[in-house]
Every structure is written in C-alpha cells, then in structure tokens.
Amino acid sequence: MAEEILLVEDIEAHAKKAKEIIEEGGKYVVHIAKSGEEALEEIRRSIPALIVLDVELPGKFDGFQLLSHQSKMLVLDKGLKPLVGARFLLADFRTLA
C-alpha cells in the first residue's frame, strides 16, 4: 500500500511537478494543499507519513506558523514528520521516489 505524503505548496507548477516525481515510483500518494488552512484540513482527515512544507504560503498560516503552537496539537503531537522548504527541495524529490 502506498504511503501518503502531504505537499503544502501554493505554486501550482511546483506542486504538480513534485507530485509527478514523487508518485512515479508508485510507493507514495501525494495530496496537495495550497495554504496552511488547507493543510490543517488535510491533516484532520488523514495523518500523512510525511509533510513537505513550503515556508511562504498565502492565508492565515505560513509554513512556520503551521508548525507553531497554534497547530502543535495537529502537527507535532501526532508524530507527523514535516520537511520545511519545499521550493528548494524540488530538485531532490527523485531521491524519495
């Protein structure tokens, strides 16, 4: 069974490319959230094995705020593994697939 990854990225082209690269090996299913608020909704629905998190996001929560005390219960206390800085890691996604 494929593990779920939550990719939090507001730039659609980056999100699509990262999803394509990560999913090509068949080991992962990627869900995309375009804001911190969407990410929290996704986390409430299903706990992903990994969160790939952009720092600069539109809306109420940027990447750092998503990890702050306001969302600590949903992110850190549930044992999620956030990977911050998605934009800079796009070239390295092939090593995950």
C-alpha positions as CSV (number, residue, x, y, z in Angstrom):
1,M,0.0,0.0,0.0
2,A,1.3,3.4,-0.9
3,E,2.2,5.9,1.9
4,E,0.5,9.3,1.9
5,I,2.5,12.5,1.6
6,L,1.0,15.9,2.1
7,L,2.7,18.5,-0.1
8,V,1.9,22.1,1.0
9,E,2.8,24.4,-1.9
10,D,0.9,27.3,-3.3
11,I,2.7,27.5,-6.7
12,E,0.7,25.1,-8.9
13,A,3.5,24.3,-11.3
14,H,5.9,23.4,-8.4
15,A,3.2,21.2,-6.7
16,K,2.3,19.4,-9.9
17,K,6.0,18.6,-10.8
18,A,6.8,17.5,-7.2
19,K,3.7,15.3,-7.2
20,E,4.6,13.7,-10.5
21,I,8.2,13.0,-9.4
22,I,7.2,11.6,-6.0
23,E,4.4,9.4,-7.3
24,E,6.3,7.9,-10.3
25,G,7.7,5.1,-8.3
26,G,4.3,4.0,-7.0
27,K,5.4,4.0,-3.3
28,Y,3.7,7.3,-2.4
29,V,0.4,9.1,-3.0
30,V,0.7,12.9,-2.8
31,H,-2.1,15.1,-1.6
32,I,-1.6,18.8,-2.3
33,A,-2.7,21.7,-0.1
34,K,-2.2,25.3,-1.3
35,S,-2.3,27.0,2.0
36,G,-1.8,26.4,5.7
37,E,-5.5,26.2,6.3
38,E,-5.9,23.6,3.6
39,A,-3.0,21.7,5.1
40,L,-4.7,21.6,8.5
41,E,-7.9,20.3,6.9
42,E,-6.0,17.5,5.2
43,I,-4.2,16.6,8.4
44,R,-7.6,16.4,10.2
45,R,-8.8,14.0,7.5
46,S,-5.8,11.7,7.3
47,I,-2.4,11.6,9.0
48,P,0.2,11.5,6.3
49,A,3.6,9.8,6.7
50,L,5.4,13.0,5.7
51,I,4.5,16.6,5.2
52,V,6.6,18.6,2.6
53,L,6.0,22.2,3.6
54,D,6.7,25.4,1.8
55,V,7.6,28.3,4.0
56,E,5.9,31.1,2.1
57,L,2.2,30.4,1.9
58,P,-0.9,32.6,1.4
59,G,-3.6,32.9,4.0
60,K,-3.6,32.8,7.8
61,F,-0.7,30.4,8.3
62,D,2.7,30.4,6.5
63,G,4.9,27.3,6.8
64,F,6.4,28.4,10.1
65,Q,3.1,29.3,11.7
66,L,1.7,26.0,10.7
67,L,4.3,24.4,12.9
68,S,3.9,26.9,15.7
69,H,2.0,26.5,18.9
70,Q,-1.3,27.2,17.2
71,S,-1.1,23.9,15.3
72,K,1.2,22.0,17.6
73,M,-1.6,19.6,18.5
74,L,-2.3,18.7,14.9
75,V,1.2,18.5,13.6
76,L,3.9,17.7,16.2
77,D,1.9,15.9,18.8
78,K,0.5,13.4,16.3
79,G,4.0,12.4,15.2
80,L,4.0,13.9,11.8
81,K,7.3,14.5,10.1
82,P,7.4,17.9,8.5
83,L,10.0,18.8,5.9
84,V,10.2,22.5,5.6
85,G,11.2,24.4,2.4
86,A,9.5,22.6,-0.4
87,R,10.5,25.1,-3.1
88,F,14.2,24.5,-2.5
89,L,13.8,20.7,-2.4
90,L,12.1,20.2,-5.8
91,A,15.3,19.0,-7.5
92,D,15.8,16.4,-4.7
93,F,12.4,14.7,-4.8
94,R,13.7,12.0,-7.1
95,T,15.7,10.6,-4.2
96,L,12.4,9.9,-2.4
97,A,10.7,8.1,-5.2
